[in-house]
Amino acid sequence: MNLLPRSSKEFGSADYWEKFFQQRGRRAFEWYGSYLELCEVLHKYIKPKEKVLVIGCGNSELSEQLYDVGYQDIVNIDISEVVIKQMKERNASRRPQLSFLKMDMTQMVFPDASFQVVLDKGTLDAVLTDEEEKTLQQVDRMLAEVGRVLQVGGRYVCISLAQAHILKKAVGHFSREGWMVRVHQVASSQEQVLEAESRFSLPVFAFIMTKFRPVPGSALQIFELCAQEQGKPVRLESAERLAEAVLERQQYAWLCSQLRRKAGLGSVSLDLCSGDTGEPRYTLHVVDSSTVKPSRDNHFAIFIIPQGRETEWLFGMEEGRKQLAASAGFRRLITVALHRGQQYDSMDSIQAELSPRVMELAPAGMPSQQQVPFLSVGGDIGVRTVQHQDHSPMSGDYVIEDVQGDDRRYFRRLIFLSNRNVVQSEARLLKDMSHRAHKKRKKDKRKQRPADTSEDLPPAPGQSIDKSYLCCEHHKAMIAGLALLKKPDLLLETRMTLLVVGLGGGSLPLFVHDHFPKSHIDAVEIDPSMLEVATQWFGFSQSDRMKVHIADGLDYITSLAGGEEARSCYDVIMFDVDSKDPTLGMSCPPPAFVDPPFLQKVKSILTHEGVFILNLVCRDLGLKDSVLAGLKAVFPLLYVRRIEGEVNEILFCQLQPEQKLATPKLLEMAQALERTLRKPGQGWDDTYVLSDMLKTVKIV
């Protein structure tokens, strides 16, 4: 028998409820959960000795169960004469003090301040079915009556799904009256959540509206949210922010519902925030693998990414996470990234904190009692130390942090928080500094200080940076491109002029400066803050061979191209500059840097036998094809080198097609350059093989 209304408007009709209870009979109908689901929040906000009015009681067992545990001063009202008669008959002998009255809650006959609590389980939702004027007037009368019959200090406890229009109306009404407004999310067990999916996928909330004595001239408004996991409420600055916070929890519940019902929703990511601060604490990525065959034990697993490693391709990119899920052998894998600025004690504590939440994201068909494995690499939570955090007017918030790599060496990173999973610049710390850092971290841990503080590692002078080591694969490939120059084996003895657009931490121009003693470098950086960062934290310094120009790279090159004396002045031009617009399909370089008219200007300041090297990061295939075509039109010889496991592609552009080198010859030239660089006293990193960087180069 279908007992659901044809339209939500019927919920506000007295005739509907008469028919509903006649058809349903005496069997209780529990809107929004049973007593067991609601008792925690009810006991928190209602004292046993208080006088309680239940409006729109229906035939719910809630009043009876409250009565049985000691709440015996309860009056129930409902508009349906049928249900009131049923409830009186059901409770006459067992609960003689439980009162049931047929009454319209918009016109109650109780004296003012008769009750300390008004309890509403779904009634406001049933009445406020739309925002038509007639409906809103009826709700205004209802809420005004609630306020009238409550004592000062009394509470209106309303169990609701908190849809946007209901939240707006209830919060707006009582905040204007000067009441304190709190929204408390109702906790649900996993079994209750699964059962509720047949009814609705929204979570249940309790509005706790506390009546304050009116203060003339006071505009104080108090808005609070109490999530189900935390014991204390969070104060919010406005009704709008409260509505946003409720919406976030509703969206999360909807997502959980969808993930439990089916797999393969595509890329799903979400943040779990700290209940105390509201700041993101964990970022979760849900990955379903269609290639894994189902078995009894491979339904679901959680992968904890050690601190500092969330930027690696395997963890930080969608393609990498798909590969990780397939290799782990689970139908659904959730990767968990730990946020900087948060304290984490141990892997065990993280598992205990996450377990209740991540189980809500389990796939359909997983046995309820099955153990879910937590996976990781290295066995610990990793080391991340924030050395410095600041704001640049041009680049936004950024952070300098030291992290421990999988080889136990320490690395310094520059991260723009607008794109927190991308390493802007990276340098390796010298071994003695890494050793000191590790010892100090262990000492600090014994003092029970958080690992993520600026005091864990000493302020780093320039000599703490290993300047012989290039961390970024695209920087290694760009240096290898110098083998395309004429007589690369003589580059250490030959004057070489370079223009590097995009400074970042300065690793790329600094490496060229230190390894090629005859090089003269102009580095162009639009953001003056980055020069300060490079100098203070990455060991960068200027010299008579290294000059930094604070300017827009577009303007700088345009100015050079317009002066006759500056034409054909650079043997090498390198673009390693990122876009500040995250909505573009190309994040490096900004599109204006590959606009054909501008490329003509780049061509005009490049020597005839020189090489233009470009770091390209473009996820839009159509846009990338257009960029390659534009480059090819200006530079007849174009090599492309894809960085394995990354989106980056390094483009090597030259002006003379007759300079084209077959792969064997190109590798031979790279080896000749490397033999020169490996000479004693050059400080060459033995793990860096130039020819390996060029093995996969293709001519476009």
C-alpha positions in Angstrom: 0.0 0.0 0.0 1.5 3.4 -1.0 1.1 5.8 1.8 3.3 8.6 0.3 1.5 11.8 -0.9 1.3 12.5 -4.5 2.7 16.0 -4.0 4.6 17.6 -1.1 1.9 20.2 -0.8 -0.4 17.6 0.7 1.7 17.5 3.8 0.1 20.8 4.9 -3.4 19.4 4.6 -5.5 18.3 7.5 -7.5 16.0 5.2 -4.3 14.3 4.1 -3.3 13.4 7.6 -6.8 12.1 8.5 -6.6 9.7 5.5 -3.0 8.9 6.3 -3.6 7.7 9.8 -6.9 5.9 8.9 -5.0 3.9 6.3 -2.0 3.3 8.4 -3.9 2.3 11.5 -2.2 2.0 14.9 1.3 1.1 13.6 3.8 3.9 14.5 5.2 6.0 11.7 8.7 7.4 12.6 9.6 10.4 10.5 13.3 11.2 10.6 14.4 8.4 12.9 13.4 6.4 16.0 14.0 7.3 19.6 17.3 5.4 19.6 18.6 7.6 16.7 17.4 10.8 18.4 18.0 10.1 22.1 21.5 11.5 22.3 20.5 14.9 21.0 17.2 14.9 22.9 18.8 14.1 26.2 21.4 16.8 25.6 18.8 19.6 25.2 15.8 18.4 27.3 15.9 17.8 31.0 13.7 15.0 32.5 11.9 17.4 34.9 11.0 20.0 32.2 7.5 20.5 30.8 7.5 19.5 27.2 5.0 20.3 24.4 5.2 18.0 21.3 3.5 19.6 18.3 2.3 17.5 15.4 2.9 14.3 17.4 1.2 11.9 14.9 1.4 8.3 16.1 5.1 8.4 16.7 6.4 6.4 19.7 8.8 9.2 20.6 6.7 10.7 23.4 6.0 7.2 24.8 9.7 6.3 24.9 10.7 9.6 26.5 8.0 9.0 29.1 9.3 5.6 29.8 12.8 6.9 30.6 11.6 9.6 32.9 10.2 12.5 30.9 6.7 12.4 32.3 5.5 16.0 31.9 4.7 15.8 28.2 1.7 17.3 26.3 1.1 16.1 22.7 -1.0 17.9 20.2 -2.0 17.1 16.6 -4.5 18.4 14.1 -5.8 14.9 13.4 -8.7 13.7 15.6 -8.1 10.1 14.4 -4.6 10.0 15.6 -5.3 11.7 18.9 -8.0 9.1 19.7 -5.6 6.3 18.7 -2.9 7.6 21.0 -5.2 8.2 24.0 -6.5 4.6 23.7 -2.9 3.2 23.4 -1.6 5.0 26.4 -4.6 5.2 28.8 -3.5 2.5 31.2 0.3 2.3 30.7 1.1 6.0 30.6 -1.7 7.8 32.5 0.1 11.2 32.7 0.9 11.4 29.0 -1.5 13.9 27.6 -2.9 14.0 24.0 -5.0 16.9 22.7 -6.5 17.7 19.4 -5.3 21.2 18.7 -4.1 23.5 15.8 -0.5 24.5 16.6 -1.1 27.9 14.9 -3.9 28.6 17.4 -2.9 27.0 20.7 -5.0 27.6 23.8 -2.1 27.3 26.3 -1.2 30.4 28.4 2.0 32.3 27.6 5.2 30.7 28.9 3.6 27.4 29.7 6.5 25.2 28.6 10.2 24.9 28.9 10.6 22.9 25.7 8.6 22.6 22.4 9.5 19.5 20.5 8.9 19.2 16.8 9.7 16.0 14.9 9.2 16.8 11.2 6.2 19.0 11.7 7.8 22.2 10.4 9.0 20.3 7.4 5.5 19.0 6.8 3.9 22.5 7.0 6.5 24.5 5.1 6.1 22.7 1.8 6.7 25.7 -0.4 7.4 29.5 -0.2 4.0 30.7 -1.3 2.5 33.5 0.7 -0.3 31.5 2.2 2.2 28.8 3.4 4.6 31.3 4.9 1.8 33.1 6.8 0.7 29.7 8.3 4.4 29.0 9.3 4.7 32.5 10.8 1.6 31.8 13.0 3.0 28.5 14.0 6.5 29.8 15.0 4.9 32.8 16.8 2.8 30.4 18.9 5.9 28.4 19.7 7.6 31.5 20.9 4.6 32.6 22.9 4.2 29.3 24.9 7.9 29.0 25.7 9.4 30.4 28.8 12.5 32.6 28.6 15.4 30.2 28.5 13.2 27.6 26.9 14.1 25.7 23.7 12.3 24.9 20.5 13.9 21.6 19.5 12.9 20.9 15.9 14.0 17.7 14.1 14.3 18.5 10.4 16.0 17.6 7.1 17.0 21.3 7.0 16.3 21.9 3.4 17.4 25.4 2.4 14.0 27.1 2.5 13.2 25.6 5.9 16.5 26.5 7.4 16.2 30.1 6.0 12.7 30.5 7.5 13.4 29.0 10.9 16.8 30.6 11.4 15.6 34.0 10.1 12.5 34.1 12.3 14.2 33.2 15.6 17.4 35.2 15.0 15.3 38.3 14.4 13.6 37.6 17.7 17.0 37.6 19.4 17.1 33.9 20.1 20.2 31.8 20.0 20.3 29.5 17.0 22.1 26.2 17.0 21.9 23.5 14.4 22.9 20.0 15.6 23.5 17.2 13.2 22.0 14.0 14.4 24.4 11.0 14.6 23.4 7.9 12.8 24.9 4.4 13.0 26.0 2.7 9.8 22.9 0.4 9.9 20.6 3.4 10.4 22.1 5.2 7.5 21.6 2.2 5.2 18.0 1.8 6.3 17.4 5.5 5.9 18.3 5.4 2.2 15.0 3.9 1.4 13.3 7.0 2.8 15.7 9.9 2.0 19.4 10.5 1.5 19.6 13.8 3.5 21.0 13.8 7.0 18.7 14.7 9.9 19.4 17.8 11.9 18.0 19.3 15.2 17.3 23.0 15.4 17.9 24.2 18.9 16.4 27.7 19.2 16.9 29.1 22.7 14.6 32.0 23.8 16.4 34.9 25.2 14.9 37.9 27.1 14.6 40.8 24.6 17.2 43.5 25.0 16.1 46.8 23.6 18.6 48.1 21.0 20.7 44.9 20.9 21.5 43.4 17.5 23.5 40.4 18.9 22.8 37.3 16.9 24.3 33.9 17.8 24.6 31.1 15.2 26.2 27.7 16.0 26.7 24.4 14.4 27.3 21.2 16.3 28.4 18.3 14.0 27.7 14.8 15.0 31.4 13.9 15.6 32.2 16.7 18.0 31.1 17.6 21.5 31.2 21.4 21.3 29.5 23.7 18.8 31.3 26.0 16.4 30.3 29.6 16.4 29.5 31.0 12.9 29.5 34.6 11.8 26.2 34.7 10.0 23.0 32.9 9.1 24.4 32.6 5.5 27.5 30.8 6.8 25.4 28.5 8.9 23.3 27.6 5.8 26.5 26.9 3.8 27.8 24.6 6.6 24.6 22.7 6.7 24.6 22.4 2.9 28.1 21.0 2.9 27.0 18.2 5.3 23.9 17.5 3.1 26.1 17.2 0.0 28.5 14.9 1.8 25.5 12.7 2.9 24.2 12.6 -0.7 27.7 11.7 -2.0 28.0 8.9 0.6 24.6 7.6 -0.5 25.6 7.6 -4.2 28.9 5.9 -3.5 27.1 3.2 -1.5 24.6 2.5 -4.2 26.9 2.3 -7.2 30.5 2.4 -8.3 32.2 4.3 -11.1 31.0 7.8 -10.4 34.2 9.3 -11.9 36.7 11.4 -10.0 35.3 12.1 -6.5 37.2 14.2 -4.0 36.2 15.8 -0.7 37.8 17.5 2.3 37.2 16.4 5.9 37.6 19.4 8.2 38.7 19.8 11.8 35.6 20.1 14.1 37.4 22.7 16.2 38.6 25.1 13.6 36.7 24.2 10.4 40.0 24.0 8.5 40.6 21.1 6.1 42.3 18.2 7.8 42.2 15.4 5.3 41.6 15.4 1.5 40.0 12.2 0.3 40.0 10.9 -3.3 37.7 8.0 -4.1 39.0 5.8 -6.9 37.0 2.9 -8.3 38.9 0.4 -10.4 37.0 -1.4 -13.2 39.9 -3.7 -13.9 39.9 -5.4 -10.5 37.8 -8.6 -10.4 35.5 -8.8 -7.4 36.4 -11.2 -4.6 35.5 -11.6 -1.0 38.4 -9.5 0.4 39.1 -6.8 -2.2 36.1 -4.5 -1.8 37.6 -1.6 -0.1 40.9 -0.1 1.3 42.2 3.2 2.6 45.6 4.5 1.5 47.3 7.1 3.8 49.7 9.3 1.9 52.7 10.3 4.1 53.0 14.0 4.7 54.8 15.8 1.8 54.3 13.0 -0.7 50.8 14.1 -1.8 52.4 16.1 -4.7 53.9 13.0 -6.3 52.3 11.9 -9.5 51.1 8.6 -8.1 49.1 10.4 -5.3 48.5 13.9 -6.7 47.2 13.2 -10.2 44.0 11.4 -11.1 45.9 9.1 -13.6 48.4 8.2 -10.8 45.7 7.4 -8.3 44.0 5.1 -10.9 47.3 3.3 -11.3 47.7 3.0 -7.6 44.2 1.6 -7.1 44.7 -1.0 -9.9 48.1 -2.1 -8.5 46.7 -2.3 -4.9 44.1 -4.7 -6.2 41.0 -3.2 -4.6 37.6 -2.4 -6.2 37.5 0.9 -4.4 40.6 2.7 -3.0 40.4 6.0 -1.0 43.6 7.9 -0.8 44.0 10.3 2.1 46.2 13.3 2.0 47.3 15.0 5.3 47.1 18.8 5.4 49.9 21.1 6.3 49.1 23.1 9.5 47.5 20.1 11.1 49.0 18.0 13.9 49.0 14.2 13.5 50.4 12.0 16.2 50.7 8.6 14.5 49.4 6.3 11.9 47.2 4.5 14.5 45.7 7.8 15.6 44.9 8.8 12.0 43.2 5.4 11.4 41.1 5.8 14.6 40.0 9.3 13.6 39.2 8.3 10.0 37.5 4.9 10.5 34.0 6.2 11.2 34.0 8.6 8.3 35.6 6.5 5.6 33.2 3.6 6.3 30.4 5.8 5.0 32.2 5.7 1.6 32.3 1.9 1.3 31.0 0.4 -1.9 27.7 -1.5 -2.3 27.9 -5.2 -1.6 30.6 -5.0 1.1 29.8 -7.2 4.2 29.1 -5.0 7.2 31.5 -6.7 9.5 34.4 -6.9 7.0 37.7 -5.5 8.1 38.9 -2.6 5.9 42.7 -2.4 5.5 44.7 0.8 5.9 47.7 0.9 3.6 50.6 3.3 3.3 54.3 3.5 2.2 57.2 3.5 4.6 55.1 2.7 7.7 54.9 6.2 9.1 53.1 9.5 8.5 56.2 11.2 7.1 57.8 14.5 8.0 56.7 17.9 7.0 58.0 21.1 8.6 56.6 24.4 7.6 59.5 26.8 7.7 57.8 30.0 6.4 54.3 31.1 5.3 53.5 34.4 3.7 51.3 36.2 1.2 52.3 37.6 -2.1 50.1 40.3 -3.7 50.7 38.6 -7.0 50.9 34.9 -6.2 48.7 34.7 -3.2 49.4 32.6 -0.1 52.5 30.4 -0.2 54.4 28.2 2.1 58.1 27.1 2.4 58.2 23.6 3.8 60.8 20.8 4.4 59.7 17.2 3.7 61.4 13.9 4.0 61.6 11.9 0.8 61.4 8.2 0.4 65.2 8.0 0.5 65.3 9.7 4.0 66.8 12.8 2.5 65.1 16.2 3.2 63.8 18.5 0.5 62.7 22.1 0.6 59.6 23.1 -1.4 57.8 26.2 -2.4 54.0 25.7 -2.6 51.4 28.1 -3.8 48.4 27.4 -1.6 46.0 28.2 -4.5 47.4 25.0 -6.1 48.6 23.1 -3.0 49.3 19.8 -4.8 51.8 21.3 -7.2 55.4 21.9 -6.2 56.4 25.3 -7.6 60.1 24.9 -6.7 62.1 22.2 -4.9 65.7 21.8 -3.7 67.5 19.1 -1.7 69.0 19.9 1.6 72.6 19.0 2.3 73.1 15.7 4.3 74.3 17.4 7.4 71.3 19.6 7.5 69.0 16.6 7.0 70.7 14.8 9.8 70.3 17.7 12.2 66.7 18.0 11.2 66.0 14.4 11.9 67.6 14.5 15.3 65.8 17.7 16.2 62.5 16.2 15.1 62.9 13.1 17.3 63.9 15.4 20.3 60.8 17.5 19.7 58.6 14.5 19.5 59.7 13.4 23.0 58.5 16.9 24.1 55.1 16.1 22.5 55.3 19.2 20.3 53.5 19.1 16.9 55.7 18.0 14.0 54.3 20.7 11.7 55.8 23.8 13.3 58.4 26.3 12.1 60.7 25.4 14.9 61.4 21.8 14.0 64.2 22.8 11.6 66.5 25.7 12.0 66.1 28.8 9.8 68.0 27.8 6.7 70.8 29.8 5.3 71.8 29.5 1.7 74.5 26.9 2.3 71.9 24.4 3.5 70.8 23.9 -0.1 72.5 21.2 -2.3 73.0 23.3 -5.4 74.4 20.4 -7.4 71.1 18.6 -7.4 68.1 19.2 -9.6 64.9 17.9 -8.0 62.5 18.6 -10.8 62.5 16.3 -13.8 61.4 19.1 -16.2 64.4 21.1 -15.0 66.7 18.2 -15.8 65.3 17.8 -19.2 65.7 21.6 -19.9 69.4 21.4 -18.9 69.8 18.4 -21.2 68.5 20.6 -24.0 71.8 22.5 -23.9 73.2 19.6 -25.8 71.4 21.0 -28.9 73.9 23.9 -29.0 76.8 23.9 -31.3 79.9 22.2 -29.7 78.3 21.3 -26.4 81.5 19.8 -25.1 83.0 23.3 -25.2 80.2 25.0 -23.3 82.3 25.3 -20.1 84.9 27.3 -22.0 82.6 29.3 -24.2 80.5 32.3 -23.4 76.8 31.4 -23.2 74.0 33.9 -22.7 70.7 32.7 -21.3 67.3 34.3 -20.6 65.2 32.4 -18.0 61.6 33.7 -17.6 60.2 32.5 -14.3 62.4 32.4 -11.2 60.5 30.5 -8.6 63.1 29.2 -6.1 65.9 30.0 -8.6 67.0 26.3 -8.9 67.2 26.3 -12.7 69.2 29.5 -13.3 71.4 28.8 -10.3 72.3 25.3 -11.6 73.3 26.8 -15.0 75.3 29.6 -13.2 77.3 27.2 -11.0 77.9 24.5 -13.7 78.7 26.7 -16.7 81.4 29.2 -15.5 81.2 31.3 -18.7 77.4 31.6 -18.7 75.7 35.0 -18.3 72.1 34.8 -17.2 69.2 37.2 -17.2 66.3 35.9 -15.0 63.0 37.6 -15.3 60.4 37.3 -12.5 57.2 39.3 -12.3 56.7 38.7 -8.5 59.3 40.5 -6.3 58.3 38.2 -3.4 59.7 35.3 -5.3 63.2 36.9 -5.4 63.0 37.2 -1.6 62.0 33.6 -1.3 64.7 32.3 -3.6 67.4 34.4 -1.8 66.3 33.6 1.8 65.2 30.0 1.4 66.8 28.4 -1.7 70.4 29.7 -1.6 69.9 31.9 -4.6 72.2 34.9 -5.2 72.9 37.4 -7.9 76.4 38.0 -9.3 78.1 39.7 -12.2 76.9 36.8 -14.3 73.5 36.4 -12.8 71.0 39.3 -12.9 67.3 39.2 -11.9 64.9 41.6 -13.5 61.6 42.2 -11.7 59.3 42.6 -14.7 56.6 40.9 -16.8 58.3 38.5 -19.1 56.1 39.7 -21.9 57.1 43.3 -21.5 60.8 42.4 -21.0 61.0 40.5 -24.3 58.9 43.0 -26.2 61.3 45.7 -25.1 64.3 43.7 -26.1 62.8 42.8 -29.5 62.2 46.5 -30.2 65.9 47.5 -29.8 68.3 46.9 -32.6 71.3 46.5 -30.3 69.6 43.7 -28.4 68.6 41.5 -31.4 69.9 37.9 -31.4 71.4 38.4 -28.0 70.6 35.0 -26.3 72.0 31.6 -27.0 69.3 30.0 -24.8 65.9 31.2 -23.9 64.0 29.2 -21.2 60.3 29.6 -20.3 59.4 28.1 -16.9 56.5 30.4 -15.9 53.2 29.3 -14.6 49.7 30.8 -15.2 47.9 32.4 -12.3 44.5 31.5 -13.8 43.4 28.0 -12.7 40.5 27.9 -15.1 42.7 27.7 -18.2 43.4 24.3 -19.9 47.1 25.3 -19.9 48.8 26.0 -16.6 52.3 26.6 -17.9 53.1 29.0 -19.6 50.3 31.6 -19.7 48.7 31.5 -23.2 50.1 35.0 -24.1 53.6 33.5 -24.0 52.9 31.2 -26.9 50.8 33.7 -29.0 52.4 33.7 -32.5 53.1 37.4 -32.6 54.9 37.1 -29.3 56.9 34.0 -30.5 58.2 36.2 -33.3 59.7 38.5 -30.7 61.2 35.5 -28.9 62.7 34.4 -32.3 64.2 37.9 -32.8 66.3 37.8 -29.6 67.5 34.2 -30.1 70.9 33.6 -31.8 70.6 31.8 -35.2 72.1 28.6 -33.7 70.4 29.0 -30.3 67.7 26.9 -28.6 64.4 28.1 -27.1 63.3 25.7 -24.4 59.7 25.7 -23.1 58.1 23.9 -20.2 54.5 23.1 -21.4 51.8 21.9 -19.0 48.5 21.6 -21.0 45.6 19.2 -20.4 43.5 20.5 -23.2 44.5 18.4 -26.2 43.0 20.8 -28.7 44.8 23.7 -27.2 48.1 21.8 -27.1 47.9 21.0 -30.8 47.3 24.7 -31.4 50.4 25.6 -29.3 52.6 23.1 -31.2 51.4 24.4 -34.5 52.1 28.0 -33.6 55.6 27.1 -32.4 56.3 25.0 -35.5 55.3 28.0 -37.7 57.9 30.2 -36.0 60.6 27.6 -35.2 61.0 25.1 -38.1 62.8 22.6 -35.8 60.8 21.4 -32.8 61.6 18.5 -30.5 59.2 17.3 -27.8 60.2 15.5 -24.6 57.4 14.1 -22.4 58.1 13.9 -18.7 57.1 10.3 -17.6 54.4 10.3 -14.9 53.7 14.0 -15.3 51.7 16.3 -17.5 54.8 18.4 -18.4 56.3 18.3 -21.9 59.6 20.0 -22.6 59.8 21.6 -26.1 63.1 22.4 -27.7 62.8 24.9 -30.6 65.4 25.9 -33.1 65.6 28.1 -36.2 67.6 25.9 -38.5 65.9 22.8 -39.7 69.2 21.6 -41.1 70.4 21.3 -37.5 68.0 18.3 -37.0 69.7 15.5 -35.1 68.8 11.9 -35.1 68.4 10.3 -31.7 71.8 8.5 -31.7 73.6 11.8 -32.6 71.6 13.7 -30.0 72.5 11.2 -27.3 76.1 11.4 -28.4 76.2 15.1 -27.9 74.5 14.8 -24.5 77.1 12.3 -23.4 79.9 14.7 -24.6 78.4 17.5 -22.6 78.1 15.3 -19.5 81.7 14.1 -19.7 82.7 17.7 -19.5 80.5 18.4 -16.6 81.7 15.3 -14.7 85.2 16.6 -14.5 86.8 16.8 -11.0 85.7 19.8 -9.0 82.5 20.4 -11.0 80.2 19.0 -8.2 78.1 17.0 -10.6 75.4 14.8 -9.2 76.2 11.2 -10.3 72.5 10.2 -10.5 71.8 12.8 -13.3 72.5 11.3 -16.7 71.9 13.9 -19.4 71.5 11.4 -22.2 68.6 9.7 -20.3 66.7 12.9 -20.5 66.8 12.9 -24.3 66.1 9.2 -25.1 62.4 9.8 -25.7 62.7 13.1 -27.6 60.6 13.2 -30.7 60.7 15.6 -33.6 57.3 17.2 -34.4 
